[in-house]
């Protein structure tokens, strides 16, 4: 079954991001990248810098809860 995270996007409302087949979550100060087994990549960008693993921890925790 396909699983999704609901991500708020500025000026676009909420978007659904698939968490099925995510192989790697790469942290960054203003962007976090999800890499899928299929080779596709999704990049989540924030407006402000956060501690390097802040969004990685949140995304991974949400993925674990959803799966």
C-alpha positions in Angstrom: 0.0 0.0 0.0 1.3 3.5 -0.9 2.1 5.7 2.1 2.4 9.5 2.0 3.4 12.5 4.1 1.4 15.6 4.0 3.8 18.5 3.6 2.8 22.2 3.8 4.1 24.2 0.8 4.2 28.0 0.8 1.5 29.5 -1.5 0.4 26.0 -2.6 -1.3 24.5 0.4 -0.5 20.9 1.4 1.2 18.5 -1.0 1.5 14.7 -0.6 4.9 13.2 -0.8 5.3 9.4 -1.2 7.4 7.7 1.4 7.1 4.3 -0.3 10.5 3.2 -1.6 12.5 5.9 0.1 16.0 4.6 0.4 17.9 7.7 1.8 17.1 10.9 3.6 20.0 13.4 3.2 20.0 16.4 5.6 21.1 19.9 4.8 20.8 23.3 6.5 18.1 24.6 4.2 17.2 21.5 2.1 16.5 17.8 2.9 16.6 15.3 0.0 14.7 12.1 -0.2 16.2 9.5 -2.7 14.0 6.7 -3.9 15.0 3.2 -5.0 13.7 4.1 -8.5 16.3 6.9 -8.7 13.8 9.7 -8.3 14.7 12.5 -5.9 12.5 14.9 -3.9 14.0 18.0 -2.3 12.3 19.8 0.5 13.6 23.3 1.0 13.0 25.6 4.0 13.1 29.3 4.2 15.4 29.4 7.2 18.5 27.4 8.2 17.9 24.8 10.9 20.3 22.4 12.6 21.7 20.0 10.0 19.6 16.9 11.1 16.4 18.7 12.3 14.2 17.9 9.2 15.8 14.6 8.6 14.8 13.5 12.2 11.2 14.8 11.7 10.8 13.1 8.3 12.3 9.8 9.4 10.1 9.7 12.5 7.0 10.5 10.4 8.0 7.7 8.0 8.4 5.2 10.7 5.0 6.1 12.2 3.3 5.8 8.8 4.8 2.5 7.9 
